[in-house]
């Protein structure tokens, strides 16, 4: 290691220390230990252009142990990204580009939002899936326009989390040869030595997952790290795990202990740490001129690599104009002009489960939208989320079907990584009750505003005999509570088609809750379904002044329509509202919202799930017909009847609410 290397590394270390000290909180231990590796990646091995952090063929870097964020912010600043020294001084402050954990779409050079441990690792698997898929589709002999690596830093906390096990197993199965993970094996967790809770042989674990494994015994040894990276790149049919032994908080008085993990060093220890590295203990945020110039060489190298890629792509465009045009469209997040042309209205003659309708719509979209790719957590035959005319990704990486296995959390986190990569619109699917396993990843999708799609079937107690373990109750309202996540619970086949179309058009995270049981099909022309679903809620029957408003979602919409004649017979003039999306309805202006739910008219909601959340629309005097207990095992129609989803109960509740 040259003196300049050492100075550059120590500059990065102490920028992290100073940022954390100024904020008076943060995690200095990992940046002090991992700065040599970060320096090596950003300076010598990563293909990246700090002047254009969205370059399509850049290498991706994921800091899965996101609490070490000052390490990444310092490297971004020194490499020439649009992250200033002032930003570093505002670490963890309001609207700084250096938030407490890395945030996608907020800080240039951050590929995914990390912090919840294990998810960065799993999203990196998604990034690598996207690279492999797009490379298989667009690379031509001698013209590889998609050819980049995904690098990951992770800690023992990441590898303890179950999602990393799911993701690592999937990555090995899929043979993601351009995924390289560095495990910071420092023998310390927040509670103390890792031997208290984590004694497994990580190398053997990853060997068993069909990964290529290596061990670097000293994280300060640049040469050994470089040799390991070169060896990892030689292995093209397996992902690589490089376990690196480091000393947490290296150079600080508390090095090697848990005391340096999650709190600022303090003024005195900060001075001692700077003295250890030969820096002036009285100065902060120091970037020696020589080190600064050296770090910025990454920017000129990146611009050169980017220019060479542009020239390569220009030649590719000449040789393969159609492929080039499609690639440019996809990485620009543009939809094809006629992508929805094969989505057709469903006839009303035959009832159809919305999961089955979803299958029909998926095939129609897939014909004209090559961007759409995904699969299920070992449930494609039940969720109906498979492209019939495409091979599996495992057999042919051009394939659009990914068999995620029973790995719900890992699946959804990988979907987020695929979406963040760009060039594809990914989806994952499972039973709605198992969205509990997915929730944290769905929250991350919403937080990042990635175009991640989640398709859930068997959406209520209506699925019947599988019983309460498989009958979702609180799930719908729980997911509706996640900010920026769009909910869809369509009433029938035509609303399903309309919701799918909206899910593709909205560049944000969405989920669908689809039925197992067959449902009557609404007349798409009569009710203007495709137009009105865009409002989130709309009137099906009963325009004008009414005595009562029935609002329902999903399978209960047909029940509300069935109750309408009985209510009219009882002299209760009723309006029936279908509400496929809370989120989209709330986006409408106040005038429209009041036209659907005017003041002073009694209201009843009908939804086979938890009632919490309905009072916003039906008011304190309204009645919510729902399920606030667990379900039961019996045939679906019987379960629904027992829980009050019947015309008779609706009529009874209507008489009650009107008397109030």
C-alpha positions as CSV (number, residue, x, y, z in Angstrom):
1,X,0.0,0.0,0.0
2,X,1.4,3.4,-1.0
3,X,1.5,6.4,1.3
4,X,-1.1,8.0,-1.0
5,X,-3.4,5.0,-0.7
6,X,-3.1,5.2,3.0
7,X,-3.7,8.9,3.1
8,X,-6.8,8.6,0.9
9,X,-8.2,5.8,3.1
10,X,-7.6,7.7,6.3
11,X,-9.2,10.8,4.8
12,X,-12.4,8.7,4.2
13,X,-12.3,7.3,7.7
14,X,-12.1,10.7,9.3
15,X,-14.7,12.3,7.2
16,X,-17.0,9.6,8.6
17,X,-15.9,10.2,12.1
18,X,-16.3,14.0,11.8
19,X,-19.8,13.7,10.3
20,X,-20.9,11.4,13.0
21,X,-19.4,13.5,15.7
22,X,-21.0,16.7,14.4
23,X,-24.4,15.0,14.3
24,X,-23.7,13.6,17.8
25,X,-25.0,10.2,16.7
26,X,-24.3,7.5,14.1
27,X,-22.1,4.4,13.6
28,X,-18.4,5.1,13.3
29,X,-17.2,1.5,13.8
30,X,-17.9,0.1,10.3
31,X,-16.6,3.2,8.3
32,X,-13.3,3.0,10.3
33,X,-13.0,-0.7,9.4
34,X,-14.2,-0.7,5.9
35,X,-12.7,2.4,4.3
36,X,-9.9,0.4,2.7
37,X,-12.4,-1.7,0.8
38,X,-14.6,1.3,-0.1
39,X,-11.5,3.1,-1.4
40,X,-10.5,0.1,-3.5
41,X,-14.0,-0.3,-5.0
42,X,-14.6,3.3,-5.8
43,X,-11.1,4.0,-6.9
44,X,-10.1,0.9,-8.9
45,X,-12.7,-1.7,-9.4
46,X,-16.1,-0.2,-9.8
47,X,-17.2,1.0,-13.2
48,X,-19.1,4.2,-12.4
49,X,-19.4,7.8,-13.5
50,X,-19.8,10.3,-10.7
51,X,-20.9,12.9,-13.3
52,X,-23.8,10.7,-14.4
53,X,-25.0,8.4,-11.6
54,X,-27.8,7.0,-13.8
55,X,-25.6,5.6,-16.5
56,X,-27.3,2.4,-17.5
57,X,-24.2,0.2,-17.5
58,X,-22.6,1.4,-14.3
59,X,-21.7,-1.1,-11.6
60,X,-24.1,-1.1,-8.7
61,X,-22.9,-0.7,-5.1
62,X,-25.1,-1.6,-2.2
63,X,-24.3,-0.8,1.4
64,X,-26.5,-3.4,3.1
65,X,-25.3,-2.5,6.5
66,X,-26.7,0.9,5.9
67,X,-25.9,2.2,9.4
68,X,-22.4,2.7,7.9
69,X,-23.8,5.4,5.7
70,X,-21.1,8.0,6.3
71,X,-18.7,5.6,4.7
72,X,-20.7,5.7,1.5
73,X,-21.4,9.5,1.6
74,X,-17.7,10.2,2.1
75,X,-16.7,8.0,-0.8
76,X,-19.4,9.7,-3.0
77,X,-18.1,13.1,-2.1
78,X,-14.5,12.3,-2.6
79,X,-15.2,10.5,-5.9
80,X,-16.9,13.6,-7.4
81,X,-20.6,12.8,-7.0
82,X,-23.0,15.7,-6.3
83,X,-22.5,15.3,-2.5
84,X,-20.7,18.2,-1.1
85,X,-18.6,18.7,2.0
86,X,-21.4,20.8,3.4
87,X,-23.7,17.8,2.9
88,X,-21.4,15.7,5.0
89,X,-21.4,18.3,7.7
90,X,-25.2,18.1,7.7
91,X,-25.2,14.3,8.3
92,X,-28.6,13.2,9.7
93,X,-30.0,16.8,9.5
94,X,-33.2,18.0,7.8
95,X,-33.1,17.5,4.0
96,X,-29.4,16.8,3.9
97,X,-28.1,14.6,1.1
98,X,-26.5,12.5,3.9
99,X,-29.5,11.1,5.8
100,X,-29.1,8.6,8.6
101,X,-29.3,5.6,6.3
102,X,-28.8,5.6,2.5
103,X,-31.9,6.6,0.6
104,X,-32.6,5.8,-3.0
105,X,-33.6,8.7,-5.2
106,X,-32.3,11.2,-2.5
107,X,-28.6,10.9,-2.6
108,X,-26.8,10.6,-6.0
109,X,-24.9,7.3,-6.2
110,X,-27.2,5.4,-3.7
111,X,-28.8,2.5,-5.6
112,X,-31.3,1.3,-3.0
113,X,-32.5,2.4,0.4
114,X,-30.9,0.3,3.1
115,X,-31.0,0.1,6.9
116,X,-33.4,-2.7,7.7
117,X,-30.7,-5.3,7.8
118,X,-30.7,-8.0,5.2
119,X,-32.8,-6.2,2.7
120,X,-29.9,-4.5,0.9
121,X,-28.4,-7.9,0.4
122,X,-31.7,-9.2,-1.0
123,X,-32.2,-6.2,-3.2
124,X,-28.7,-6.7,-4.6
125,X,-29.9,-10.1,-5.7
126,X,-32.6,-8.3,-7.6
127,X,-30.2,-5.9,-9.2
128,X,-28.1,-8.9,-10.3
129,X,-31.2,-10.7,-11.7
130,X,-32.0,-7.6,-13.8
131,X,-28.4,-7.3,-15.1
132,X,-28.4,-10.9,-16.2
133,X,-31.9,-10.7,-17.8
134,X,-31.2,-7.6,-19.7
135,X,-27.7,-8.8,-20.8
136,X,-29.3,-12.0,-22.2
137,X,-31.8,-10.0,-24.1
138,X,-29.7,-7.3,-25.6
139,X,-26.0,-8.3,-25.7
140,X,-24.8,-9.5,-29.1
141,X,-21.6,-11.3,-30.1
142,X,-18.8,-8.8,-29.5
143,X,-21.2,-6.1,-28.4
144,X,-22.1,-6.4,-24.7
145,X,-24.0,-3.2,-23.8
146,X,-25.2,-4.7,-20.4
147,X,-22.1,-5.9,-18.6
148,X,-21.8,-4.7,-15.0
149,X,-21.4,-6.0,-11.5
150,X,-23.3,-5.6,-8.3
151,X,-21.1,-5.1,-5.3
152,X,-22.4,-5.5,-1.7
153,X,-21.0,-4.7,1.7
154,X,-22.8,-6.4,4.5
155,X,-22.3,-7.2,8.2
156,X,-23.1,-10.1,10.5
157,X,-26.5,-8.5,11.2
158,X,-27.4,-8.8,7.5
159,X,-26.5,-12.4,7.5
160,X,-28.4,-13.2,10.7
161,X,-31.6,-11.9,9.1
162,X,-33.7,-14.5,7.5
163,X,-34.2,-12.5,4.3
164,X,-30.5,-12.9,3.5
165,X,-30.8,-16.7,3.7
166,X,-33.7,-16.6,1.3
167,X,-31.9,-14.3,-1.1
168,X,-28.6,-16.1,-0.9
169,X,-30.3,-19.4,-1.7
170,X,-32.1,-17.9,-4.7
171,X,-28.9,-16.2,-6.0
172,X,-27.0,-19.5,-5.9
173,X,-29.8,-21.3,-7.6
174,X,-30.0,-18.6,-10.4
175,X,-26.2,-18.6,-10.8
176,X,-25.8,-14.8,-10.5
177,X,-22.1,-14.7,-11.4
178,X,-21.9,-10.9,-11.4
179,X,-22.9,-10.5,-7.8
180,X,-20.0,-10.0,-5.4
181,X,-20.7,-9.6,-1.6
182,X,-18.2,-8.6,1.0
183,X,-19.0,-9.7,4.5
184,X,-17.5,-7.5,7.2
185,X,-16.5,-10.3,9.7
186,X,-15.5,-8.2,12.6
187,X,-16.6,-10.6,15.4
188,X,-18.7,-7.8,17.1
189,X,-22.4,-7.1,17.1
190,X,-24.2,-4.3,19.0
191,X,-24.8,-6.5,22.0
192,X,-21.2,-7.7,22.2
193,X,-19.1,-10.5,20.6
194,X,-20.9,-12.3,17.8
195,X,-20.2,-15.6,19.6
196,X,-23.1,-14.7,21.9
197,X,-25.6,-15.3,19.1
198,X,-23.8,-16.2,15.8
199,X,-21.4,-19.1,15.6
200,X,-22.2,-20.7,12.2
201,X,-19.5,-21.3,9.6
202,X,-20.5,-18.6,7.1
203,X,-18.2,-20.0,4.4
204,X,-19.7,-23.4,4.5
205,X,-23.2,-21.9,4.5
206,X,-22.5,-20.0,1.3
207,X,-20.7,-23.0,-0.2
208,X,-23.9,-24.9,0.4
209,X,-25.8,-22.2,-1.4
210,X,-23.6,-22.7,-4.4
211,X,-21.6,-19.5,-4.0
212,X,-17.9,-19.0,-4.6
213,X,-16.3,-18.2,-1.2
214,X,-13.0,-16.6,-0.2
215,X,-11.5,-15.3,3.1
216,X,-9.3,-12.2,3.4
217,X,-7.7,-12.3,6.9
218,X,-6.9,-8.5,7.1
219,X,-9.3,-5.8,5.9
220,X,-6.4,-3.3,5.8
221,X,-4.5,-5.4,3.2
222,X,-5.4,-3.8,-0.1
223,X,-3.4,-6.3,-2.1
224,X,-5.2,-9.3,-0.6
225,X,-8.6,-7.6,-1.2
226,X,-7.7,-6.9,-4.8
227,X,-6.7,-10.5,-5.4
228,X,-10.0,-11.6,-4.0
229,X,-12.0,-9.3,-6.2
230,X,-10.1,-10.5,-9.3
231,X,-10.6,-14.1,-8.4
232,X,-14.3,-13.4,-7.8
233,X,-14.7,-11.9,-11.3
234,X,-13.2,-15.1,-12.8
235,X,-16.1,-17.1,-11.5
236,X,-19.0,-16.5,-13.9
237,X,-21.5,-19.1,-12.9
238,X,-21.8,-18.4,-9.2
239,X,-22.2,-15.4,-7.0
240,X,-19.2,-14.6,-4.8
241,X,-18.9,-14.1,-1.1
242,X,-15.7,-12.6,0.2
243,X,-15.4,-12.8,4.0
244,X,-13.2,-10.0,5.3
245,X,-11.8,-10.0,8.8
246,X,-11.8,-6.4,10.1
247,X,-11.4,-4.6,13.4
248,X,-14.5,-2.5,14.1
249,X,-13.6,1.1,14.9
250,X,-10.0,0.5,13.7
251,X,-7.8,3.3,15.0
252,X,-10.1,4.5,17.8
253,X,-9.7,3.9,21.5
254,X,-12.6,1.5,21.5
255,X,-11.5,-0.5,18.5
256,X,-12.6,-4.1,18.5
257,X,-15.5,-3.5,20.9
258,X,-19.2,-3.0,20.7
259,X,-18.8,0.5,22.2
260,X,-17.8,1.9,18.8
261,X,-20.7,0.3,16.9
262,X,-23.6,2.7,17.3
263,X,-22.6,6.0,18.9
264,X,-20.3,9.0,18.2
265,X,-16.8,8.6,19.5
266,X,-17.0,11.8,21.6
267,X,-14.6,14.7,21.5
268,X,-11.7,13.2,23.3
269,X,-11.8,9.9,21.5
270,X,-12.2,11.7,18.2
271,X,-9.0,13.6,18.8
272,X,-7.1,10.4,19.8
273,X,-8.4,8.7,16.6
274,X,-7.1,11.5,14.4
275,X,-3.8,11.4,16.2
276,X,-3.6,7.6,15.4
277,X,-4.0,8.3,11.7
278,X,-1.6,11.3,11.8
279,X,-4.2,14.0,11.3
280,X,-4.5,17.3,13.2
281,X,-6.8,16.5,16.2
282,X,-8.1,20.1,16.2
283,X,-9.3,20.2,12.6
284,X,-12.4,18.6,11.2
285,X,-13.6,17.6,7.7
286,X,-10.1,17.7,6.3
287,X,-9.4,16.6,2.8
288,X,-5.7,16.8,2.1
289,X,-5.1,18.3,-1.3
290,X,-3.1,15.3,-2.5
291,X,-5.7,12.8,-1.3
292,X,-8.6,14.9,-2.8
293,X,-7.0,15.0,-6.2
294,X,-6.3,11.3,-6.1
295,X,-9.9,10.4,-5.1
296,X,-11.2,12.6,-8.0
297,X,-9.3,10.5,-10.5
298,X,-12.4,8.2,-10.1
299,X,-14.5,10.8,-11.9
300,X,-12.2,11.2,-14.9
301,X,-11.8,7.4,-15.2
302,X,-15.6,7.0,-15.0
303,X,-16.2,9.6,-17.6
304,X,-13.7,7.8,-19.9
305,X,-15.4,4.5,-19.3
306,X,-18.8,6.1,-19.9
307,X,-17.6,7.6,-23.2
308,X,-16.2,4.3,-24.3
309,X,-19.6,2.7,-23.6
310,X,-21.4,5.5,-25.5
311,X,-19.2,4.7,-28.5
312,X,-19.9,1.0,-28.2
313,X,-23.6,1.7,-27.9
314,X,-23.5,3.9,-31.0
315,X,-22.0,1.0,-33.0
316,X,-24.5,-1.3,-31.5
317,X,-27.3,1.0,-32.5
318,X,-26.0,1.0,-36.1
319,X,-25.9,-2.8,-36.1
320,X,-29.1,-3.5,-34.2
321,X,-31.4,-0.4,-34.4
322,X,-34.5,-2.1,-33.2
323,X,-32.9,-3.7,-30.1
324,X,-31.1,-0.4,-29.3
325,X,-34.4,1.5,-29.5
326,X,-36.1,-0.9,-27.2
327,X,-33.2,-0.8,-24.8
328,X,-33.2,3.0,-24.7
329,X,-37.0,3.0,-24.1
330,X,-36.8,0.6,-21.3
331,X,-33.9,2.3,-19.4
332,X,-35.8,5.6,-19.8
333,X,-38.8,4.1,-18.1
334,X,-41.1,4.7,-21.1
335,X,-43.9,2.4,-21.9
336,X,-44.4,1.1,-25.5
337,X,-47.0,3.1,-27.4
338,X,-49.6,0.2,-27.7
339,X,-48.6,-1.8,-24.7
340,X,-52.3,-2.1,-23.5
341,X,-53.9,-2.9,-26.9
342,X,-54.6,-6.5,-26.1
343,X,-56.4,-5.8,-22.8
344,X,-60.0,-6.5,-23.7
345,X,-63.2,-6.2,-21.6
346,X,-64.5,-9.5,-20.2
347,X,-68.0,-10.6,-21.2
348,X,-70.7,-10.7,-18.5
349,X,-72.1,-14.2,-19.2
350,X,-69.8,-16.2,-16.9
351,X,-68.5,-15.5,-13.4
352,X,-64.7,-15.5,-13.1
353,X,-62.3,-15.3,-10.1
354,X,-60.2,-12.1,-10.2
355,X,-57.1,-14.2,-9.9
356,X,-58.1,-16.0,-13.2
357,X,-58.9,-12.7,-14.8
358,X,-55.5,-11.5,-13.7
359,X,-53.9,-14.4,-15.6
360,X,-55.7,-13.4,-18.8
361,X,-54.7,-9.8,-18.4
362,X,-51.1,-10.7,-17.6
363,X,-50.8,-12.6,-20.9
364,X,-52.4,-9.7,-22.8
365,X,-49.9,-7.2,-21.3
366,X,-47.0,-9.5,-21.7
367,X,-47.5,-9.7,-25.5
368,X,-46.6,-6.0,-25.8
369,X,-44.7,-5.1,-22.7
370,X,-41.4,-7.0,-22.6
371,X,-40.4,-5.1,-19.5
372,X,-42.8,-7.1,-17.3
373,X,-41.1,-10.0,-15.5
374,X,-41.8,-11.9,-12.3
375,X,-43.2,-14.9,-10.7
376,X,-44.5,-16.4,-7.4
377,X,-43.3,-17.9,-4.2
378,X,-43.9,-21.4,-5.4
379,X,-47.6,-20.7,-6.1
380,X,-47.8,-19.9,-9.8
381,X,-50.6,-22.5,-10.3
382,X,-52.6,-20.8,-7.6
383,X,-51.8,-17.1,-8.1
384,X,-51.9,-17.6,-11.9
385,X,-48.9,-15.3,-12.4
386,X,-46.9,-17.0,-15.1
387,X,-46.2,-16.2,-18.8
388,X,-47.4,-19.2,-20.8
389,X,-45.1,-18.4,-23.7
390,X,-41.9,-17.8,-21.9
391,X,-39.2,-20.1,-20.4
392,X,-38.1,-19.7,-16.8
393,X,-35.2,-17.4,-16.0
394,X,-33.3,-20.3,-14.4
395,X,-33.3,-22.3,-17.7
396,X,-32.8,-19.2,-19.9
397,X,-32.1,-15.8,-18.5
398,X,-34.1,-14.3,-21.3
399,X,-37.1,-15.9,-19.7
400,X,-39.7,-13.7,-17.9
401,X,-40.8,-16.3,-15.4
402,X,-38.9,-16.4,-12.1
403,X,-39.6,-19.3,-9.7
404,X,-38.8,-17.6,-6.4
405,X,-39.5,-20.6,-4.3
406,X,-41.1,-20.3,-0.9
407,X,-39.2,-17.2,-0.1
408,X,-41.9,-14.4,0.2
409,X,-39.7,-11.8,1.9
410,X,-36.7,-12.5,-0.3
411,X,-38.9,-12.5,-3.4
412,X,-40.4,-9.0,-2.7
413,X,-37.0,-7.5,-1.7
414,X,-35.5,-8.9,-4.9
415,X,-38.4,-7.4,-6.8
416,X,-37.5,-4.0,-5.3
417,X,-33.9,-4.5,-6.5
418,X,-35.0,-5.4,-10.0
419,X,-37.2,-2.3,-10.1
420,X,-34.4,0.0,-8.8
421,X,-32.1,-1.4,-11.5
422,X,-34.2,0.0,-14.3
423,X,-35.2,-1.5,-17.6
424,X,-37.8,-3.9,-16.2
425,X,-41.1,-3.8,-14.3
426,X,-41.0,-6.7,-11.9
427,X,-43.7,-8.4,-9.8
428,X,-43.9,-11.1,-7.1
429,X,-47.0,-13.0,-6.0
430,X,-48.3,-15.2,-3.2
431,X,-51.4,-15.7,-1.0
432,X,-52.6,-12.5,0.6
433,X,-52.2,-13.9,4.1
434,X,-48.5,-14.3,3.5
435,X,-48.1,-10.6,2.7
436,X,-47.1,-10.5,6.4
437,X,-43.8,-12.1,5.3
438,X,-43.5,-9.4,2.6
439,X,-44.6,-6.3,4.5
440,X,-41.1,-4.9,5.3
441,X,-40.1,-5.2,1.6
442,X,-43.3,-3.6,0.5
443,X,-42.7,-0.7,2.9
444,X,-39.3,-0.3,1.4
445,X,-40.8,-0.3,-2.1
446,X,-43.2,2.5,-1.1
447,X,-40.4,4.4,0.6
448,X,-38.2,4.2,-2.5
449,X,-41.2,4.7,-4.9
450,X,-39.9,1.9,-7.1
451,X,-42.2,0.4,-9.7
452,X,-42.6,-2.8,-7.7
453,X,-45.7,-4.8,-8.2
454,X,-47.1,-7.3,-5.7
455,X,-49.9,-9.6,-6.6
456,X,-51.9,-11.4,-3.9
457,X,-54.6,-13.9,-4.3
458,X,-57.0,-15.8,-1.9
459,X,-57.9,-12.4,-0.6
460,X,-60.4,-13.0,2.1
461,X,-62.4,-15.5,4.3
462,X,-64.1,-16.3,1.0
463,X,-61.4,-18.8,0.2
464,X,-63.0,-21.1,2.7
465,X,-61.8,-24.5,3.9
466,X,-58.1,-23.7,4.3
467,X,-59.2,-21.9,7.5
468,X,-58.0,-18.9,9.5
469,X,-54.3,-19.5,8.9
470,X,-54.8,-18.8,5.2
471,X,-57.7,-16.2,5.5
472,X,-56.4,-12.6,5.5
473,X,-58.2,-10.3,7.9
474,X,-56.1,-7.3,8.9
475,X,-53.8,-7.4,5.9
476,X,-55.7,-5.1,3.5
477,X,-56.1,-2.3,6.0
478,X,-52.6,-2.8,7.3
479,X,-51.1,-2.4,3.8
480,X,-53.3,0.5,3.0
481,X,-51.7,2.3,6.0
482,X,-48.2,2.3,4.2
483,X,-47.6,5.7,2.7
484,X,-47.2,5.9,-1.0
485,X,-48.3,2.3,-1.6
486,X,-51.2,2.0,-4.0
487,X,-53.9,-0.6,-3.1
488,X,-56.1,-2.4,-5.6
489,X,-58.9,-4.8,-4.6
490,X,-61.0,-5.1,-7.8
491,X,-64.6,-6.2,-7.8
492,X,-64.6,-8.3,-10.9
493,X,-62.7,-9.3,-14.0
494,X,-63.1,-5.9,-15.7
495,X,-61.9,-4.0,-12.6
496,X,-59.0,-6.4,-12.5
497,X,-58.0,-5.5,-16.0
498,X,-58.4,-1.8,-15.3
499,X,-56.3,-2.1,-12.1
500,X,-53.6,-3.9,-13.9
501,X,-53.5,-1.1,-16.4
502,X,-53.2,1.5,-13.7
503,X,-50.5,-0.5,-11.9
504,X,-48.4,-0.5,-15.1
505,X,-49.0,3.2,-15.7
506,X,-48.3,4.4,-12.1
507,X,-44.5,4.5,-11.7
508,X,-44.8,3.5,-8.0
509,X,-45.3,0.5,-5.8
510,X,-48.7,-1.2,-6.0
511,X,-50.4,-4.3,-4.7
512,X,-53.4,-6.3,-5.8
513,X,-55.7,-8.4,-3.7
514,X,-57.5,-10.9,-5.9
515,X,-60.2,-13.5,-5.2
516,X,-60.0,-17.3,-5.3
517,X,-63.8,-17.6,-5.8
518,X,-65.7,-16.8,-9.0
519,X,-67.4,-13.4,-9.1
520,X,-70.0,-11.9,-11.4
521,X,-68.6,-9.7,-14.2
522,X,-69.6,-6.1,-14.3
523,X,-70.7,-4.7,-17.7
524,X,-67.6,-2.7,-18.7
525,X,-69.5,-0.4,-21.1
526,X,-72.5,0.2,-18.9
527,X,-70.5,1.1,-15.9
528,X,-67.6,2.7,-17.8
529,X,-65.3,0.5,-15.6
530,X,-62.0,1.3,-17.3
531,X,-62.6,5.0,-17.1
532,X,-64.0,5.2,-13.6
533,X,-61.6,2.9,-11.8
534,X,-59.1,5.6,-12.4
535,X,-60.9,7.6,-9.7
536,X,-60.4,4.9,-7.1
537,X,-64.1,4.8,-6.2
538,X,-67.2,5.4,-8.4
539,X,-71.0,4.9,-8.4
540,X,-72.3,1.7,-9.9
541,X,-76.1,2.3,-9.2
542,X,-78.2,4.9,-7.7
543,X,-77.1,8.3,-9.0
544,X,-78.9,11.4,-7.4
545,X,-80.5,11.8,-4.0
546,X,-80.5,8.6,-2.0
547,X,-81.4,7.4,1.5
548,X,-78.3,5.2,1.9
549,X,-74.9,4.6,0.4
550,X,-73.4,1.1,0.2
551,X,-69.7,1.1,-0.5
552,X,-67.9,-2.2,-1.1
553,X,-64.6,-3.6,-2.5
554,X,-63.6,-6.7,-4.2
555,X,-66.0,-9.7,-4.0
556,X,-68.4,-7.8,-1.8
557,X,-69.4,-5.4,-4.6
558,X,-71.5,-8.1,-6.2
559,X,-73.1,-8.7,-2.8
560,X,-74.0,-5.0,-2.5
561,X,-75.6,-5.1,-6.0
562,X,-77.5,-8.2,-5.1
563,X,-78.9,-6.4,-2.0
564,X,-80.0,-3.4,-4.0
565,X,-83.4,-4.7,-5.1
566,X,-84.3,-5.8,-1.6
567,X,-83.4,-2.4,-0.2
568,X,-85.5,-0.7,-2.9
569,X,-88.4,-3.0,-2.0
570,X,-88.0,-1.9,1.6
571,X,-88.3,1.7,0.4
572,X,-84.7,2.5,0.9
573,X,-83.3,4.4,-2.1
574,X,-79.7,3.2,-2.3
575,X,-76.5,4.2,-4.1
576,X,-73.9,1.4,-4.6
577,X,-70.3,2.5,-4.8
578,X,-67.3,0.3,-5.8
579,X,-64.0,1.4,-4.3
580,X,-61.1,-0.6,-5.8
581,X,-58.4,1.8,-4.4
582,X,-58.4,3.9,-1.2
583,X,-55.1,5.5,-2.3
584,X,-56.3,6.6,-5.7
585,X,-59.6,7.8,-4.3
586,X,-57.8,10.0,-1.8
587,X,-55.8,11.6,-4.6
588,X,-59.0,13.0,-6.2
589,X,-60.2,16.5,-5.5
590,X,-62.6,17.3,-2.7
591,X,-65.5,17.9,-5.0
592,X,-65.2,14.4,-6.5
593,X,-64.8,12.8,-3.1
594,X,-67.9,14.6,-1.8
595,X,-69.9,13.5,-4.9
596,X,-69.2,9.9,-3.9
597,X,-69.6,10.3,-0.1
598,X,-71.8,13.4,0.4
599,X,-72.4,14.6,4.0
600,X,-75.6,13.7,5.7
601,X,-76.4,10.4,3.9
602,X,-76.1,7.2,6.0
603,X,-73.4,4.9,4.8
604,X,-72.5,1.2,5.1
605,X,-69.2,-0.3,4.1
606,X,-69.0,-4.0,3.1
607,X,-65.6,-5.6,3.0
608,X,-64.4,-9.1,4.1
609,X,-61.6,-7.7,6.2
610,X,-60.8,-5.6,9.2
611,X,-63.2,-2.6,9.6
612,X,-60.6,-0.2,10.9
613,X,-60.1,2.6,8.3
614,X,-63.6,2.7,7.0
615,X,-64.8,5.4,9.3
616,X,-63.0,8.0,7.2
617,X,-65.5,7.4,4.5
618,X,-68.7,6.2,6.2
619,X,-68.4,8.6,9.2
620,X,-68.9,7.9,12.9
621,X,-72.6,7.1,12.4
622,X,-71.9,4.7,9.6
623,X,-71.9,0.9,9.9
624,X,-69.0,-1.2,8.8
625,X,-69.8,-4.8,7.8
626,X,-66.5,-6.6,8.0
627,X,-64.4,-9.2,9.9
628,X,-62.7,-8.2,13.1
629,X,-62.0,-11.7,14.3
630,X,-60.1,-14.6,12.7
631,X,-61.8,-16.7,10.1
632,X,-62.9,-20.3,10.2
633,X,-62.5,-23.4,8.2
634,X,-65.6,-24.3,6.1
635,X,-66.8,-23.9,2.5
636,X,-66.3,-20.3,1.4
637,X,-70.0,-19.3,0.9
638,X,-70.9,-20.7,4.3
639,X,-68.0,-18.8,6.0
640,X,-69.2,-15.5,4.3
641,X,-72.8,-16.2,5.4
642,X,-71.8,-16.9,9.0
643,X,-69.8,-13.7,9.1
644,X,-72.7,-11.5,8.0
645,X,-72.0,-11.2,4.3
646,X,-75.6,-11.7,3.2
647,X,-78.4,-9.7,1.8
648,X,-80.4,-10.2,4.9
649,X,-77.7,-8.7,7.1
650,X,-77.2,-5.8,4.8
651,X,-81.0,-5.1,4.9
652,X,-80.9,-5.3,8.7
653,X,-78.0,-3.0,9.0
654,X,-79.5,-0.5,6.5
655,X,-82.6,-0.2,8.7
656,X,-80.4,0.4,11.7
657,X,-78.3,3.1,10.2
658,X,-81.2,5.0,8.7
659,X,-82.9,5.1,12.2
660,X,-79.8,6.6,13.8
